[in-house]
Amino acid sequence: MAAPADTLHVDPLVWGHGPKIFEAFLEPTCPFSVRAFSKLPELLDAAGPERITIKIRLQSQPWHMFSGVIVRCILAAATLPDGRDAARAVMAAVGAHREEFEFTDHCAGPNMDATPNDIIRRIESYSGLKLAAAFAVPALQKAIKWQCRYSRQNGIHVSPTFMVDGLIDPAISSGDTVAQWMARIFA
């Protein structure tokens, strides 16, 4: 069950505690973001949690038509008892079934008849988490707006985008290997 609106805690999507800060701005249904997301645990293992802090930032994009609903589901999961790990489970579930949350050419296909409640139920089914109550907490909007504002203030326009120690590094790509990421991050 979600916390009351006045005590809502959204667990930060942060892993590791090292001095090197790696921020990944991801849209949950973007194929390139999904590819980058899947490499983050390997990056944490390779660098070591004492050397790196990995922060996932959610970059909702309107051409991914259910992006806002899915981002809200991820942040709703972050309010559950397992917090960030529940949010990561939702992201993994969406990523594993990415095409079921997308539209053909961003404007057509079976999802034209889907409602936000259909999407929430689909994510609940794939993740094994109950999200509807947490999704409906009005105070969750504050966390959603923070993600959007943080991206905007940093000039983030596309996903994935990567920042190292507060600076965007356009040379880092989702197609890179973790070893290539490490070389850029710790250069």
Secondary structure as GFF3:
##gff-version 3
##sequence-region A 1 187
A	DSSP	three_ten_helix	5	7	.	.	.	ID=ss1
A	DSSP	beta_strand	14	16	.	.	.	ID=ss2
A	DSSP	beta_strand	20	26	.	.	.	ID=ss3
A	DSSP	alpha_helix	31	47	.	.	.	ID=ss4
A	DSSP	beta_strand	52	58	.	.	.	ID=ss5
A	DSSP	alpha_helix	67	77	.	.	.	ID=ss6
A	DSSP	alpha_helix	83	96	.	.	.	ID=ss7
A	DSSP	three_ten_helix	98	101	.	.	.	ID=ss8
A	DSSP	three_ten_helix	110	113	.	.	.	ID=ss9
A	DSSP	alpha_helix	116	127	.	.	.	ID=ss10
A	DSSP	alpha_helix	132	135	.	.	.	ID=ss11
A	DSSP	alpha_helix	140	153	.	.	.	ID=ss12
A	DSSP	beta_strand	161	164	.	.	.	ID=ss13
A	DSSP	beta_strand	167	168	.	.	.	ID=ss14
A	DSSP	alpha_helix	178	185	.	.	.	ID=ss15
###
